[in-house]
Amino acid sequence: MTIRDLLHKHPDLFYRQDWYWGESFLDDPLPADCPKTVPTKVGNPGVPPEFITWYMTDVQPAVVMVWLYVLNPIASIWSHRLWTSTKDKHGQRIYVTDNGKGLEIHRHLHITDEFGVASW
C-alpha cells in the first residue's frame, strides 16, 4: 500500500492538490511494522522541523500517517499539522493535516538564504 494507492482508492478523503504527483514519496510502501492506531498526542508543538531532534521522536513516514487517516479520518489529531519523517525531492519536510476539506499533504518550506525581500 502506498500514498498513491490510498489517493486513488479514497479520493473523497483528501484535499485536492497536484503538487505531489511527481514526487517519489507517493510510492513509498507502507511498512509492515507501522502503528495500527491513530496517535492521540502532539509532541513538539510549535517547533519548526529544523529544530526537532528527529532521532528522539516517534515521527512516522508520510505513508503511515496517510494510512492512519484513512483508518480514522474523524480523529481529533488531524486538526493539527503533523510532521512526518518524509521529505520531498527538494528536501522539504512533509506534514499532514485535515483542513476541513480532507487530508492535506503539504510541505514545509525550510527558510534559507534564497529567501528575502526586494530592496532598492
C-alpha positions in Angstrom: 0.0 0.0 0.0 1.3 3.5 -1.0 0.0 7.0 -0.7 -0.7 6.9 -4.4 -2.9 3.8 -3.8 -4.7 5.5 -1.0 -5.3 8.6 -3.0 -6.9 6.6 -5.8 -8.9 4.3 -3.5 -10.3 7.1 -1.3 -10.3 10.4 -3.2 -13.2 11.7 -1.2 -10.9 11.7 2.0 -8.3 14.0 0.5 -8.0 17.7 -0.2 -7.4 18.0 -3.9 -3.9 19.0 -4.8 -1.5 18.3 -7.6 1.9 19.5 -6.4 3.0 16.0 -5.3 2.0 13.8 -8.3 5.7 13.8 -9.5 7.1 13.0 -6.0 8.7 9.6 -5.4 7.4 9.5 -1.7 3.9 8.8 -3.1 5.2 5.3 -4.0 6.9 4.5 -0.6 5.4 1.3 0.7 3.6 1.1 4.0 6.0 -0.6 6.4 4.8 -3.9 7.9 5.6 -2.7 11.5 3.7 0.5 11.4 1.3 1.6 14.2 -2.2 0.3 13.9 -3.9 3.1 15.9 -4.2 6.8 15.3 -1.9 8.9 17.5 -3.6 10.8 20.4 -1.0 13.4 21.4 1.1 16.0 19.7 4.8 16.3 20.6 7.0 19.3 20.0 4.1 21.7 19.5 5.0 24.9 17.6 8.6 23.7 16.9 9.8 24.1 13.3 11.1 20.8 11.9 14.7 22.1 11.7 14.8 22.4 15.5 13.3 19.0 16.3 15.8 16.2 17.2 14.3 13.6 14.8 16.1 10.6 16.2 14.5 11.2 19.6 10.9 11.4 18.4 8.3 8.9 17.3 7.8 10.6 13.9 6.4 8.4 11.2 6.8 8.5 7.4 4.0 10.2 5.4 2.6 6.9 4.1 1.9 5.8 7.7 0.2 9.0 8.6 -1.9 8.9 5.5 -2.9 5.3 6.0 -3.9 6.1 9.7 -6.0 8.9 8.4 -7.9 6.6 6.1 -8.5 4.2 9.0 -9.9 7.0 11.2 -10.4 10.4 9.4 -12.6 11.8 12.2 -10.0 11.6 15.0 -9.2 15.0 16.5 -5.5 14.6 16.0 -5.9 15.5 12.3 -6.7 19.1 13.2 -3.0 19.6 13.9 -0.3 19.9 11.4 1.7 16.8 11.9 5.3 16.5 10.8 6.4 13.3 9.1 9.9 11.9 8.5 9.3 12.2 4.7 10.9 14.9 2.6 10.1 15.9 -1.0 12.6 15.9 -3.8 13.8 19.4 -2.7 14.4 18.3 0.9 11.3 20.0 2.3 9.6 18.2 5.2 6.2 16.8 4.6 3.3 17.3 7.1 -0.3 16.3 7.1 -3.5 18.0 8.4 -7.2 17.9 7.9 -8.1 21.4 6.6 -11.8 20.8 6.8 -11.9 19.7 3.1 -10.0 16.5 3.6 -6.4 15.4 4.4 -3.9 17.9 3.1 -0.4 16.5 2.3 1.8 19.5 2.3 5.5 20.5 2.6 7.2 23.0 4.9 9.5 25.5 3.1 12.7 25.5 5.0 13.8 29.1 5.0 17.3 29.6 3.5 19.3 32.5 2.2 17.4 32.1 -1.0 14.5 34.0 0.6 14.5 37.7 1.2 12.8 41.0 0.5 13.5 43.1 -2.6 15.1 46.4 -1.8 16.2 49.5 -3.7 
